[in-house]
Amino acid sequence: MGFIRKSFRLFILFFFLGILVIPSASSEKVSVTLYYETLCPFCADFIVNHLVKIFQNGLISAVNLRLVPWGNAWLNPDGSFACQHGSDECLLNTIEACTISIYPDVNRHFTFIHCVERFTLGGKHGAWANCFEMTRLGTEPIDCYNSGNGYVIEGRYARETAQLKPPHRFVPWVIVNGKPLQEDYQNFMAYICKAYKGTPPQACISIRYKTESTEQEKPVPQVCLANQGRNSSH
């Protein structure tokens, strides 16, 4: 726990250094949406080790980022939720959905979600409640979950995910300005820089160079496939 707390304090430092960049006009920003589920290890890895970089390098100033925690979950005939990685995932999907709703500022809710997914990545997702203290956010998301409001929010995310065209085949499923990145999702920053219409952020210089030097490499998908697990117990 001491290592996690120390690492998280370092993340907070870099996180806030990144968001000190003056934001661009909202109309110039690139739309980025991540469809994910909380206990998919590849979603956790993407959030903790990749998506976080746009907060650290200032690229977030050019992005409208949305997080949609539903992923490969589905509705049972009785209206209850079922999740690919079991009931704990349904709980955490809803807690993160509530956090996004209660703290709409992406800088605030991403900090909490990053913390939870860091525990997931370390195989300690049961310690997620520590993230309220570690991020200094209130515990209102728990009230949201207990009151049933989280069910309503998740229901909206379920409908949004079901209406994706083309349908998502796996998570993490990343969309940049309406374009699904498919298996190339880890290269999302290059797509942001290419789509951005304003003066390119400083971070895009190294990202473009990196893209040009590796464009022939085939991405190796690390994903949780949709429809897997519906007929198996967890």
mmCIF file of the C-alpha atoms, coordinates in Angstrom:
data_MODEL
# 
_entry.id   MODEL 
# 
loop_
_atom_site.group_PDB 
_atom_site.id 
_atom_site.type_symbol 
_atom_site.label_atom_id 
_atom_site.label_alt_id 
_atom_site.label_comp_id 
_atom_site.label_asym_id 
_atom_site.label_entity_id 
_atom_site.label_seq_id 
_atom_site.pdbx_PDB_ins_code 
_atom_site.Cartn_x 
_atom_site.Cartn_y 
_atom_site.Cartn_z 
_atom_site.occupancy 
_atom_site.B_iso_or_equiv 
_atom_site.pdbx_formal_charge 
_atom_site.auth_seq_id 
_atom_site.auth_comp_id 
_atom_site.auth_asym_id 
_atom_site.auth_atom_id 
_atom_site.pdbx_PDB_model_num 
ATOM 1   C CA . MET A 1 1   ? 0.000   0.000   0.000   1.00 0.00 ? 1   MET A CA 1 
ATOM 2   C CA . GLY A 1 2   ? 2.901   2.364   0.750   1.00 0.00 ? 2   GLY A CA 1 
ATOM 3   C CA . PHE A 1 3   ? 4.285   1.899   -2.769  1.00 0.00 ? 3   PHE A CA 1 
ATOM 4   C CA . ILE A 1 4   ? 0.862   2.505   -4.306  1.00 0.00 ? 4   ILE A CA 1 
ATOM 5   C CA . ARG A 1 5   ? 0.351   5.686   -2.273  1.00 0.00 ? 5   ARG A CA 1 
ATOM 6   C CA . LYS A 1 6   ? 3.824   6.995   -3.191  1.00 0.00 ? 6   LYS A CA 1 
ATOM 7   C CA . SER A 1 7   ? 3.275   6.198   -6.869  1.00 0.00 ? 7   SER A CA 1 
ATOM 8   C CA . PHE A 1 8   ? -0.135  7.818   -6.771  1.00 0.00 ? 8   PHE A CA 1 
ATOM 9   C CA . ARG A 1 9   ? 1.293   11.001  -5.227  1.00 0.00 ? 9   ARG A CA 1 
ATOM 10  C CA . LEU A 1 10  ? 3.793   11.154  -8.108  1.00 0.00 ? 10  LEU A CA 1 
ATOM 11  C CA . PHE A 1 11  ? 0.928   10.682  -10.560 1.00 0.00 ? 11  PHE A CA 1 
ATOM 12  C CA . ILE A 1 12  ? -1.009  13.547  -8.952  1.00 0.00 ? 12  ILE A CA 1 
ATOM 13  C CA . LEU A 1 13  ? 2.075   15.788  -9.285  1.00 0.00 ? 13  LEU A CA 1 
ATOM 14  C CA . PHE A 1 14  ? 2.536   15.044  -12.993 1.00 0.00 ? 14  PHE A CA 1 
ATOM 15  C CA . PHE A 1 15  ? -1.222  15.146  -13.535 1.00 0.00 ? 15  PHE A CA 1 
ATOM 16  C CA . PHE A 1 16  ? -1.593  18.692  -12.264 1.00 0.00 ? 16  PHE A CA 1 
ATOM 17  C CA . LEU A 1 17  ? 1.575   19.849  -14.017 1.00 0.00 ? 17  LEU A CA 1 
ATOM 18  C CA . GLY A 1 18  ? -0.038  18.640  -17.219 1.00 0.00 ? 18  GLY A CA 1 
ATOM 19  C CA . ILE A 1 19  ? -3.349  20.443  -16.743 1.00 0.00 ? 19  ILE A CA 1 
ATOM 20  C CA . LEU A 1 20  ? -1.629  23.775  -16.133 1.00 0.00 ? 20  LEU A CA 1 
ATOM 21  C CA . VAL A 1 21  ? -1.482  24.139  -19.924 1.00 0.00 ? 21  VAL A CA 1 
ATOM 22  C CA . ILE A 1 22  ? -3.883  26.844  -21.132 1.00 0.00 ? 22  ILE A CA 1 
ATOM 23  C CA . PRO A 1 23  ? -6.839  25.019  -22.714 1.00 0.00 ? 23  PRO A CA 1 
ATOM 24  C CA . SER A 1 24  ? -7.793  25.570  -26.338 1.00 0.00 ? 24  SER A CA 1 
ATOM 25  C CA . ALA A 1 25  ? -11.221 26.746  -27.423 1.00 0.00 ? 25  ALA A CA 1 
ATOM 26  C CA . SER A 1 26  ? -13.746 23.943  -27.016 1.00 0.00 ? 26  SER A CA 1 
ATOM 27  C CA . SER A 1 27  ? -14.736 24.149  -30.701 1.00 0.00 ? 27  SER A CA 1 
ATOM 28  C CA . GLU A 1 28  ? -11.181 23.213  -31.712 1.00 0.00 ? 28  GLU A CA 1 
ATOM 29  C CA . LYS A 1 29  ? -10.920 20.185  -29.476 1.00 0.00 ? 29  LYS A CA 1 
ATOM 30  C CA . VAL A 1 30  ? -10.777 16.613  -30.698 1.00 0.00 ? 30  VAL A CA 1 
ATOM 31  C CA . SER A 1 31  ? -13.510 14.298  -29.424 1.00 0.00 ? 31  SER A CA 1 
ATOM 32  C CA . VAL A 1 32  ? -12.148 11.143  -27.782 1.00 0.00 ? 32  VAL A CA 1 
ATOM 33  C CA . THR A 1 33  ? -14.421 8.508   -26.247 1.00 0.00 ? 33  THR A CA 1 
ATOM 34  C CA . LEU A 1 34  ? -13.247 5.408   -24.399 1.00 0.00 ? 34  LEU A CA 1 
ATOM 35  C CA . TYR A 1 35  ? -15.703 2.516   -24.031 1.00 0.00 ? 35  TYR A CA 1 
ATOM 36  C CA . TYR A 1 36  ? -14.361 0.216   -21.356 1.00 0.00 ? 36  TYR A CA 1 
ATOM 37  C CA . GLU A 1 37  ? -15.121 -2.057  -18.406 1.00 0.00 ? 37  GLU A CA 1 
ATOM 38  C CA . THR A 1 38  ? -13.454 -1.724  -15.047 1.00 0.00 ? 38  THR A CA 1 
ATOM 39  C CA . LEU A 1 39  ? -11.988 -5.204  -14.525 1.00 0.00 ? 39  LEU A CA 1 
ATOM 40  C CA . CYS A 1 40  ? -10.716 -5.881  -18.028 1.00 0.00 ? 40  CYS A CA 1 
ATOM 41  C CA . PRO A 1 41  ? -6.937  -5.889  -17.469 1.00 0.00 ? 41  PRO A CA 1 
ATOM 42  C CA . PHE A 1 42  ? -6.323  -4.343  -20.881 1.00 0.00 ? 42  PHE A CA 1 
ATOM 43  C CA . CYS A 1 43  ? -8.712  -1.474  -20.138 1.00 0.00 ? 43  CYS A CA 1 
ATOM 44  C CA . ALA A 1 44  ? -6.953  -0.916  -16.825 1.00 0.00 ? 44  ALA A CA 1 
ATOM 45  C CA . ASP A 1 45  ? -3.563  -0.952  -18.546 1.00 0.00 ? 45  ASP A CA 1 
ATOM 46  C CA . PHE A 1 46  ? -4.744  1.509   -21.193 1.00 0.00 ? 46  PHE A CA 1 
ATOM 47  C CA . ILE A 1 47  ? -6.099  3.948   -18.598 1.00 0.00 ? 47  ILE A CA 1 
ATOM 48  C CA . VAL A 1 48  ? -3.161  3.683   -16.194 1.00 0.00 ? 48  VAL A CA 1 
ATOM 49  C CA . ASN A 1 49  ? -0.261  3.533   -18.653 1.00 0.00 ? 49  ASN A CA 1 
ATOM 50  C CA . HIS A 1 50  ? -1.483  5.153   -21.877 1.00 0.00 ? 50  HIS A CA 1 
ATOM 51  C CA . LEU A 1 51  ? -4.521  7.425   -21.551 1.00 0.00 ? 51  LEU A CA 1 
ATOM 52  C CA . VAL A 1 52  ? -2.947  9.154   -18.549 1.00 0.00 ? 52  VAL A CA 1 
ATOM 53  C CA . LYS A 1 53  ? -0.197  10.510  -20.816 1.00 0.00 ? 53  LYS A CA 1 
ATOM 54  C CA . ILE A 1 54  ? -2.476  13.164  -22.337 1.00 0.00 ? 54  ILE A CA 1 
ATOM 55  C CA . PHE A 1 55  ? -2.828  14.662  -18.851 1.00 0.00 ? 55  PHE A CA 1 
ATOM 56  C CA . GLN A 1 56  ? 0.915   14.507  -18.261 1.00 0.00 ? 56  GLN A CA 1 
ATOM 57  C CA . ASN A 1 57  ? 2.033   15.998  -21.591 1.00 0.00 ? 57  ASN A CA 1 
ATOM 58  C CA . GLY A 1 58  ? -0.701  18.640  -21.868 1.00 0.00 ? 58  GLY A CA 1 
ATOM 59  C CA . LEU A 1 59  ? -2.479  17.089  -24.846 1.00 0.00 ? 59  LEU A CA 1 
ATOM 60  C CA . ILE A 1 60  ? -5.692  17.052  -22.790 1.00 0.00 ? 60  ILE A CA 1 
ATOM 61  C CA . SER A 1 61  ? -5.958  20.777  -23.615 1.00 0.00 ? 61  SER A CA 1 
ATOM 62  C CA . ALA A 1 62  ? -6.797  19.740  -27.188 1.00 0.00 ? 62  ALA A CA 1 
ATOM 63  C CA . VAL A 1 63  ? -9.237  16.971  -26.256 1.00 0.00 ? 63  VAL A CA 1 
ATOM 64  C CA . ASN A 1 64  ? -12.837 16.526  -25.158 1.00 0.00 ? 64  ASN A CA 1 
ATOM 65  C CA . LEU A 1 65  ? -12.484 13.195  -23.350 1.00 0.00 ? 65  LEU A CA 1 
ATOM 66  C CA . ARG A 1 66  ? -15.467 11.003  -22.456 1.00 0.00 ? 66  ARG A CA 1 
ATOM 67  C CA . LEU A 1 67  ? -15.273 7.772   -20.481 1.00 0.00 ? 67  LEU A CA 1 
ATOM 68  C CA . VAL A 1 68  ? -18.090 5.218   -20.827 1.00 0.00 ? 68  VAL A CA 1 
ATOM 69  C CA . PRO A 1 69  ? -17.815 2.408   -18.235 1.00 0.00 ? 69  PRO A CA 1 
ATOM 70  C CA . TRP A 1 70  ? -20.086 -0.313  -19.612 1.00 0.00 ? 70  TRP A CA 1 
ATOM 71  C CA . GLY A 1 71  ? -17.975 -2.290  -22.053 1.00 0.00 ? 71  GLY A CA 1 
ATOM 72  C CA . ASN A 1 72  ? -19.062 -5.875  -22.708 1.00 0.00 ? 72  ASN A CA 1 
ATOM 73  C CA . ALA A 1 73  ? -21.754 -5.948  -20.026 1.00 0.00 ? 73  ALA A CA 1 
ATOM 74  C CA . TRP A 1 74  ? -25.321 -6.925  -20.882 1.00 0.00 ? 74  TRP A CA 1 
ATOM 75  C CA . LEU A 1 75  ? -28.867 -6.758  -19.542 1.00 0.00 ? 75  LEU A CA 1 
ATOM 76  C CA . ASN A 1 76  ? -30.537 -9.854  -18.094 1.00 0.00 ? 76  ASN A CA 1 
ATOM 77  C CA . PRO A 1 77  ? -34.216 -10.535 -18.886 1.00 0.00 ? 77  PRO A CA 1 
ATOM 78  C CA . ASP A 1 78  ? -35.171 -9.182  -15.450 1.00 0.00 ? 78  ASP A CA 1 
ATOM 79  C CA . GLY A 1 79  ? -33.421 -5.869  -16.190 1.00 0.00 ? 79  GLY A CA 1 
ATOM 80  C CA . SER A 1 80  ? -30.408 -6.485  -13.959 1.00 0.00 ? 80  SER A CA 1 
ATOM 81  C CA . PHE A 1 81  ? -26.868 -6.017  -15.226 1.00 0.00 ? 81  PHE A CA 1 
ATOM 82  C CA . ALA A 1 82  ? -24.401 -8.815  -15.912 1.00 0.00 ? 82  ALA A CA 1 
ATOM 83  C CA . CYS A 1 83  ? -20.723 -8.148  -16.482 1.00 0.00 ? 83  CYS A CA 1 
ATOM 84  C CA . GLN A 1 84  ? -17.953 -10.041 -18.210 1.00 0.00 ? 84  GLN A CA 1 
ATOM 85  C CA . HIS A 1 85  ? -15.804 -10.205 -15.069 1.00 0.00 ? 85  HIS A CA 1 
ATOM 86  C CA . GLY A 1 86  ? -18.580 -10.754 -12.547 1.00 0.00 ? 86  GLY A CA 1 
ATOM 87  C CA . SER A 1 87  ? -20.552 -8.743  -10.016 1.00 0.00 ? 87  SER A CA 1 
ATOM 88  C CA . ASP A 1 88  ? -17.535 -6.778  -8.761  1.00 0.00 ? 88  ASP A CA 1 
ATOM 89  C CA . GLU A 1 89  ? -17.155 -5.350  -12.244 1.00 0.00 ? 89  GLU A CA 1 
ATOM 90  C CA . CYS A 1 90  ? -20.829 -4.330  -12.330 1.00 0.00 ? 90  CYS A CA 1 
ATOM 91  C CA . LEU A 1 91  ? -20.307 -2.553  -9.006  1.00 0.00 ? 91  LEU A CA 1 
ATOM 92  C CA . LEU A 1 92  ? -17.190 -0.713  -10.168 1.00 0.00 ? 92  LEU A CA 1 
ATOM 93  C CA . ASN A 1 93  ? -18.687 0.160   -13.562 1.00 0.00 ? 93  ASN A CA 1 
ATOM 94  C CA . THR A 1 94  ? -21.541 1.832   -11.703 1.00 0.00 ? 94  THR A CA 1 
ATOM 95  C CA . ILE A 1 95  ? -19.299 3.540   -9.144  1.00 0.00 ? 95  ILE A CA 1 
ATOM 96  C CA . GLU A 1 96  ? -17.191 5.020   -11.937 1.00 0.00 ? 96  GLU A CA 1 
ATOM 97  C CA . ALA A 1 97  ? -20.329 6.054   -13.850 1.00 0.00 ? 97  ALA A CA 1 
ATOM 98  C CA . CYS A 1 98  ? -21.577 7.819   -10.721 1.00 0.00 ? 98  CYS A CA 1 
ATOM 99  C CA . THR A 1 99  ? -18.205 9.514   -10.264 1.00 0.00 ? 99  THR A CA 1 
ATOM 100 C CA . ILE A 1 100 ? -18.313 10.855  -13.823 1.00 0.00 ? 100 ILE A CA 1 
ATOM 101 C CA . SER A 1 101 ? -21.836 12.181  -13.223 1.00 0.00 ? 101 SER A CA 1 
ATOM 102 C CA . ILE A 1 102 ? -21.109 13.770  -9.834  1.00 0.00 ? 102 ILE A CA 1 
ATOM 103 C CA . TYR A 1 103 ? -17.700 15.182  -10.806 1.00 0.00 ? 103 TYR A CA 1 
ATOM 104 C CA . PRO A 1 104 ? -18.148 16.127  -14.496 1.00 0.00 ? 104 PRO A CA 1 
ATOM 105 C CA . ASP A 1 105 ? -14.754 17.875  -14.690 1.00 0.00 ? 105 ASP A CA 1 
ATOM 106 C CA . VAL A 1 106 ? -12.636 15.295  -16.513 1.00 0.00 ? 106 VAL A CA 1 
ATOM 107 C CA . ASN A 1 107 ? -9.570  16.231  -14.459 1.00 0.00 ? 107 ASN A CA 1 
ATOM 108 C CA . ARG A 1 108 ? -11.402 15.222  -11.279 1.00 0.00 ? 108 ARG A CA 1 
ATOM 109 C CA . HIS A 1 109 ? -13.172 12.049  -12.327 1.00 0.00 ? 109 HIS A CA 1 
ATOM 110 C CA . PHE A 1 110 ? -10.190 10.763  -14.308 1.00 0.00 ? 110 PHE A CA 1 
ATOM 111 C CA . THR A 1 111 ? -8.005  11.037  -11.212 1.00 0.00 ? 111 THR A CA 1 
ATOM 112 C CA . PHE A 1 112 ? -10.411 8.758   -9.324  1.00 0.00 ? 112 PHE A CA 1 
ATOM 113 C CA . ILE A 1 113 ? -10.848 6.319   -12.210 1.00 0.00 ? 113 ILE A CA 1 
ATOM 114 C CA . HIS A 1 114 ? -7.080  6.138   -12.701 1.00 0.00 ? 114 HIS A CA 1 
ATOM 115 C CA . CYS A 1 115 ? -6.720  5.269   -9.014  1.00 0.00 ? 115 CYS A CA 1 
ATOM 116 C CA . VAL A 1 116 ? -9.337  2.489   -9.172  1.00 0.00 ? 116 VAL A CA 1 
ATOM 117 C CA . GLU A 1 117 ? -7.859  1.041   -12.353 1.00 0.00 ? 117 GLU A CA 1 
ATOM 118 C CA . ARG A 1 118 ? -4.394  1.115   -10.806 1.00 0.00 ? 118 ARG A CA 1 
ATOM 119 C CA . PHE A 1 119 ? -5.696  -1.172  -8.068  1.00 0.00 ? 119 PHE A CA 1 
ATOM 120 C CA . THR A 1 120 ? -7.305  -3.355  -10.749 1.00 0.00 ? 120 THR A CA 1 
ATOM 121 C CA . LEU A 1 121 ? -4.043  -3.612  -12.652 1.00 0.00 ? 121 LEU A CA 1 
ATOM 122 C CA . GLY A 1 122 ? -2.277  -4.650  -9.454  1.00 0.00 ? 122 GLY A CA 1 
ATOM 123 C CA . GLY A 1 123 ? -4.841  -7.382  -8.743  1.00 0.00 ? 123 GLY A CA 1 
ATOM 124 C CA . LYS A 1 124 ? -6.243  -5.468  -5.754  1.00 0.00 ? 124 LYS A CA 1 
ATOM 125 C CA . HIS A 1 125 ? -9.506  -4.061  -7.080  1.00 0.00 ? 125 HIS A CA 1 
ATOM 126 C CA . GLY A 1 126 ? -11.152 -4.789  -3.723  1.00 0.00 ? 126 GLY A CA 1 
ATOM 127 C CA . ALA A 1 127 ? -9.227  -1.808  -2.298  1.00 0.00 ? 127 ALA A CA 1 
ATOM 128 C CA . TRP A 1 128 ? -10.985 0.640   -4.648  1.00 0.00 ? 128 TRP A CA 1 
ATOM 129 C CA . ALA A 1 129 ? -12.727 2.569   -1.832  1.00 0.00 ? 129 ALA A CA 1 
ATOM 130 C CA . ASN A 1 130 ? -9.307  3.860   -0.711  1.00 0.00 ? 130 ASN A CA 1 
ATOM 131 C CA . CYS A 1 131 ? -9.381  6.051   -3.817  1.00 0.00 ? 131 CYS A CA 1 
ATOM 132 C CA . PHE A 1 132 ? -11.848 8.454   -2.196  1.00 0.00 ? 132 PHE A CA 1 
ATOM 133 C CA . GLU A 1 133 ? -9.242  9.371   0.413   1.00 0.00 ? 133 GLU A CA 1 
ATOM 134 C CA . MET A 1 134 ? -6.326  9.176   -2.010  1.00 0.00 ? 134 MET A CA 1 
ATOM 135 C CA . THR A 1 135 ? -7.978  11.567  -4.488  1.00 0.00 ? 135 THR A CA 1 
ATOM 136 C CA . ARG A 1 136 ? -9.714  13.662  -1.815  1.00 0.00 ? 136 ARG A CA 1 
ATOM 137 C CA . LEU A 1 137 ? -13.077 13.259  -3.496  1.00 0.00 ? 137 LEU A CA 1 
ATOM 138 C CA . GLY A 1 138 ? -16.228 12.726  -1.469  1.00 0.00 ? 138 GLY A CA 1 
ATOM 139 C CA . THR A 1 139 ? -18.015 9.388   -1.208  1.00 0.00 ? 139 THR A CA 1 
ATOM 140 C CA . GLU A 1 140 ? -21.141 10.621  -3.009  1.00 0.00 ? 140 GLU A CA 1 
ATOM 141 C CA . PRO A 1 141 ? -20.666 7.976   -5.751  1.00 0.00 ? 141 PRO A CA 1 
ATOM 142 C CA . ILE A 1 142 ? -21.458 5.307   -3.140  1.00 0.00 ? 142 ILE A CA 1 
ATOM 143 C CA . ASP A 1 143 ? -24.702 7.118   -2.302  1.00 0.00 ? 143 ASP A CA 1 
ATOM 144 C CA . CYS A 1 144 ? -25.417 7.327   -6.039  1.00 0.00 ? 144 CYS A CA 1 
ATOM 145 C CA . TYR A 1 145 ? -24.946 3.562   -6.315  1.00 0.00 ? 145 TYR A CA 1 
ATOM 146 C CA . ASN A 1 146 ? -27.065 2.746   -3.261  1.00 0.00 ? 146 ASN A CA 1 
ATOM 147 C CA . SER A 1 147 ? -29.899 5.066   -4.302  1.00 0.00 ? 147 SER A CA 1 
ATOM 148 C CA . GLY A 1 148 ? -30.326 3.435   -7.708  1.00 0.00 ? 148 GLY A CA 1 
ATOM 149 C CA . ASN A 1 149 ? -29.221 6.526   -9.623  1.00 0.00 ? 149 ASN A CA 1 
ATOM 150 C CA . GLY A 1 150 ? -26.172 4.628   -10.787 1.00 0.00 ? 150 GLY A CA 1 
ATOM 151 C CA . TYR A 1 151 ? -28.438 2.025   -12.396 1.00 0.00 ? 151 TYR A CA 1 
ATOM 152 C CA . VAL A 1 152 ? -30.086 4.780   -14.439 1.00 0.00 ? 152 VAL A CA 1 
ATOM 153 C CA . ILE A 1 153 ? -26.728 6.240   -15.515 1.00 0.00 ? 153 ILE A CA 1 
ATOM 154 C CA . GLU A 1 154 ? -25.394 2.819   -16.481 1.00 0.00 ? 154 GLU A CA 1 
ATOM 155 C CA . GLY A 1 155 ? -28.582 2.158   -18.432 1.00 0.00 ? 155 GLY A CA 1 
ATOM 156 C CA . ARG A 1 156 ? -27.817 5.201   -20.579 1.00 0.00 ? 156 ARG A CA 1 
ATOM 157 C CA . TYR A 1 157 ? -24.268 3.964   -21.138 1.00 0.00 ? 157 TYR A CA 1 
ATOM 158 C CA . ALA A 1 158 ? -25.638 0.526   -22.064 1.00 0.00 ? 158 ALA A CA 1 
ATOM 159 C CA . ARG A 1 159 ? -27.889 2.038   -24.739 1.00 0.00 ? 159 ARG A CA 1 
ATOM 160 C CA . GLU A 1 160 ? -25.108 4.259   -26.068 1.00 0.00 ? 160 GLU A CA 1 
ATOM 161 C CA . THR A 1 161 ? -22.719 1.320   -26.336 1.00 0.00 ? 161 THR A CA 1 
ATOM 162 C CA . ALA A 1 162 ? -25.348 -0.872  -28.025 1.00 0.00 ? 162 ALA A CA 1 
ATOM 163 C CA . GLN A 1 163 ? -25.946 1.818   -30.663 1.00 0.00 ? 163 GLN A CA 1 
ATOM 164 C CA . LEU A 1 164 ? -22.302 2.109   -31.755 1.00 0.00 ? 164 LEU A CA 1 
ATOM 165 C CA . LYS A 1 165 ? -21.802 1.868   -35.516 1.00 0.00 ? 165 LYS A CA 1 
ATOM 166 C CA . PRO A 1 166 ? -19.856 -0.166  -36.264 1.00 0.00 ? 166 PRO A CA 1 
ATOM 167 C CA . PRO A 1 167 ? -20.590 -2.204  -33.132 1.00 0.00 ? 167 PRO A CA 1 
ATOM 168 C CA . HIS A 1 168 ? -17.708 -2.518  -30.707 1.00 0.00 ? 168 HIS A CA 1 
ATOM 169 C CA . ARG A 1 169 ? -15.953 -5.864  -30.969 1.00 0.00 ? 169 ARG A CA 1 
ATOM 170 C CA . PHE A 1 170 ? -13.883 -5.581  -27.822 1.00 0.00 ? 170 PHE A CA 1 
ATOM 171 C CA . VAL A 1 171 ? -12.731 -3.220  -25.117 1.00 0.00 ? 171 VAL A CA 1 
ATOM 172 C CA . PRO A 1 172 ? -10.907 -0.925  -24.769 1.00 0.00 ? 172 PRO A CA 1 
ATOM 173 C CA . TRP A 1 173 ? -12.761 0.610   -27.721 1.00 0.00 ? 173 TRP A CA 1 
ATOM 174 C CA . VAL A 1 174 ? -11.448 4.078   -28.561 1.00 0.00 ? 174 VAL A CA 1 
ATOM 175 C CA . ILE A 1 175 ? -13.174 6.520   -30.919 1.00 0.00 ? 175 ILE A CA 1 
ATOM 176 C CA . VAL A 1 176 ? -11.484 9.726   -32.138 1.00 0.00 ? 176 VAL A CA 1 
ATOM 177 C CA . ASN A 1 177 ? -13.744 12.251  -33.889 1.00 0.00 ? 177 ASN A CA 1 
ATOM 178 C CA . GLY A 1 178 ? -16.196 9.479   -34.744 1.00 0.00 ? 178 GLY A CA 1 
ATOM 179 C CA . LYS A 1 179 ? -13.526 7.085   -36.041 1.00 0.00 ? 179 LYS A CA 1 
ATOM 180 C CA . PRO A 1 180 ? -13.067 3.796   -34.148 1.00 0.00 ? 180 PRO A CA 1 
ATOM 181 C CA . LEU A 1 181 ? -9.379  3.031   -33.834 1.00 0.00 ? 181 LEU A CA 1 
ATOM 182 C CA . GLN A 1 182 ? -9.995  -0.712  -33.691 1.00 0.00 ? 182 GLN A CA 1 
ATOM 183 C CA . GLU A 1 183 ? -6.816  -2.623  -32.748 1.00 0.00 ? 183 GLU A CA 1 
ATOM 184 C CA . ASP A 1 184 ? -4.661  0.490   -33.128 1.00 0.00 ? 184 ASP A CA 1 
ATOM 185 C CA . TYR A 1 185 ? -6.137  2.071   -29.979 1.00 0.00 ? 185 TYR A CA 1 
ATOM 186 C CA . GLN A 1 186 ? -2.792  2.439   -28.202 1.00 0.00 ? 186 GLN A CA 1 
ATOM 187 C CA . ASN A 1 187 ? -1.735  4.820   -30.980 1.00 0.00 ? 187 ASN A CA 1 
ATOM 188 C CA . PHE A 1 188 ? -4.593  7.171   -30.038 1.00 0.00 ? 188 PHE A CA 1 
ATOM 189 C CA . MET A 1 189 ? -2.387  10.222  -29.456 1.00 0.00 ? 189 MET A CA 1 
ATOM 190 C CA . ALA A 1 190 ? -1.204  10.197  -33.071 1.00 0.00 ? 190 ALA A CA 1 
ATOM 191 C CA . TYR A 1 191 ? -4.841  10.216  -34.206 1.00 0.00 ? 191 TYR A CA 1 
ATOM 192 C CA . ILE A 1 192 ? -5.572  13.145  -31.892 1.00 0.00 ? 192 ILE A CA 1 
ATOM 193 C CA . CYS A 1 193 ? -2.668  15.141  -33.298 1.00 0.00 ? 193 CYS A CA 1 
ATOM 194 C CA . LYS A 1 194 ? -3.716  14.355  -36.865 1.00 0.00 ? 194 LYS A CA 1 
ATOM 195 C CA . ALA A 1 195 ? -7.329  15.394  -36.198 1.00 0.00 ? 195 ALA A CA 1 
ATOM 196 C CA . TYR A 1 196 ? -6.531  18.595  -34.286 1.00 0.00 ? 196 TYR A CA 1 
ATOM 197 C CA . LYS A 1 197 ? -7.208  21.707  -36.408 1.00 0.00 ? 197 LYS A CA 1 
ATOM 198 C CA . GLY A 1 198 ? -5.601  24.367  -34.207 1.00 0.00 ? 198 GLY A CA 1 
ATOM 199 C CA . THR A 1 199 ? -1.937  25.112  -33.564 1.00 0.00 ? 199 THR A CA 1 
ATOM 200 C CA . PRO A 1 200 ? -0.491  21.676  -32.775 1.00 0.00 ? 200 PRO A CA 1 
ATOM 201 C CA . PRO A 1 201 ? 0.267   21.187  -29.078 1.00 0.00 ? 201 PRO A CA 1 
ATOM 202 C CA . GLN A 1 202 ? 3.956   20.741  -28.275 1.00 0.00 ? 202 GLN A CA 1 
ATOM 203 C CA . ALA A 1 203 ? 3.336   17.094  -27.396 1.00 0.00 ? 203 ALA A CA 1 
ATOM 204 C CA . CYS A 1 204 ? 2.384   16.355  -31.012 1.00 0.00 ? 204 CYS A CA 1 
ATOM 205 C CA . ILE A 1 205 ? 5.928   16.971  -32.300 1.00 0.00 ? 205 ILE A CA 1 
ATOM 206 C CA . SER A 1 206 ? 7.424   13.859  -30.717 1.00 0.00 ? 206 SER A CA 1 
ATOM 207 C CA . ILE A 1 207 ? 4.226   11.874  -31.239 1.00 0.00 ? 207 ILE A CA 1 
ATOM 208 C CA . ARG A 1 208 ? 4.232   12.527  -34.998 1.00 0.00 ? 208 ARG A CA 1 
ATOM 209 C CA . TYR A 1 209 ? 7.902   11.561  -35.253 1.00 0.00 ? 209 TYR A CA 1 
ATOM 210 C CA . LYS A 1 210 ? 7.233   8.364   -33.382 1.00 0.00 ? 210 LYS A CA 1 
ATOM 211 C CA . THR A 1 211 ? 4.287   7.570   -35.651 1.00 0.00 ? 211 THR A CA 1 
ATOM 212 C CA . GLU A 1 212 ? 6.273   8.096   -38.843 1.00 0.00 ? 212 GLU A CA 1 
ATOM 213 C CA . SER A 1 213 ? 9.074   5.854   -37.634 1.00 0.00 ? 213 SER A CA 1 
ATOM 214 C CA . THR A 1 214 ? 6.769   2.967   -36.650 1.00 0.00 ? 214 THR A CA 1 
ATOM 215 C CA . GLU A 1 215 ? 3.891   3.226   -39.115 1.00 0.00 ? 215 GLU A CA 1 
ATOM 216 C CA . GLN A 1 216 ? 4.799   -0.115  -40.733 1.00 0.00 ? 216 GLN A CA 1 
ATOM 217 C CA . GLU A 1 217 ? 4.531   -1.995  -37.452 1.00 0.00 ? 217 GLU A CA 1 
ATOM 218 C CA . LYS A 1 218 ? 1.389   -4.054  -36.978 1.00 0.00 ? 218 LYS A CA 1 
ATOM 219 C CA . PRO A 1 219 ? -0.398  -3.441  -33.673 1.00 0.00 ? 219 PRO A CA 1 
ATOM 220 C CA . VAL A 1 220 ? -0.787  -6.433  -31.382 1.00 0.00 ? 220 VAL A CA 1 
ATOM 221 C CA . PRO A 1 221 ? -4.309  -6.193  -29.932 1.00 0.00 ? 221 PRO A CA 1 
ATOM 222 C CA . GLN A 1 222 ? -4.629  -6.587  -26.173 1.00 0.00 ? 222 GLN A CA 1 
ATOM 223 C CA . VAL A 1 223 ? -8.379  -6.700  -25.635 1.00 0.00 ? 223 VAL A CA 1 
ATOM 224 C CA . CYS A 1 224 ? -11.357 -8.230  -23.852 1.00 0.00 ? 224 CYS A CA 1 
ATOM 225 C CA . LEU A 1 225 ? -13.604 -9.544  -26.619 1.00 0.00 ? 225 LEU A CA 1 
ATOM 226 C CA . ALA A 1 226 ? -17.305 -8.725  -26.686 1.00 0.00 ? 226 ALA A CA 1 
ATOM 227 C CA . ASN A 1 227 ? -19.759 -11.594 -26.051 1.00 0.00 ? 227 ASN A CA 1 
ATOM 228 C CA . GLN A 1 228 ? -17.146 -13.685 -24.248 1.00 0.00 ? 228 GLN A CA 1 
ATOM 229 C CA . GLY A 1 229 ? -18.237 -14.916 -20.855 1.00 0.00 ? 229 GLY A CA 1 
ATOM 230 C CA . ARG A 1 230 ? -22.012 -14.696 -21.293 1.00 0.00 ? 230 ARG A CA 1 
ATOM 231 C CA . ASN A 1 231 ? -22.374 -18.432 -20.985 1.00 0.00 ? 231 ASN A CA 1 
ATOM 232 C CA . SER A 1 232 ? -19.757 -18.910 -18.279 1.00 0.00 ? 232 SER A CA 1 
ATOM 233 C CA . SER A 1 233 ? -19.825 -18.163 -14.588 1.00 0.00 ? 233 SER A CA 1 
ATOM 234 C CA . HIS A 1 234 ? -17.227 -16.043 -12.766 1.00 0.00 ? 234 HIS A CA 1 
# 
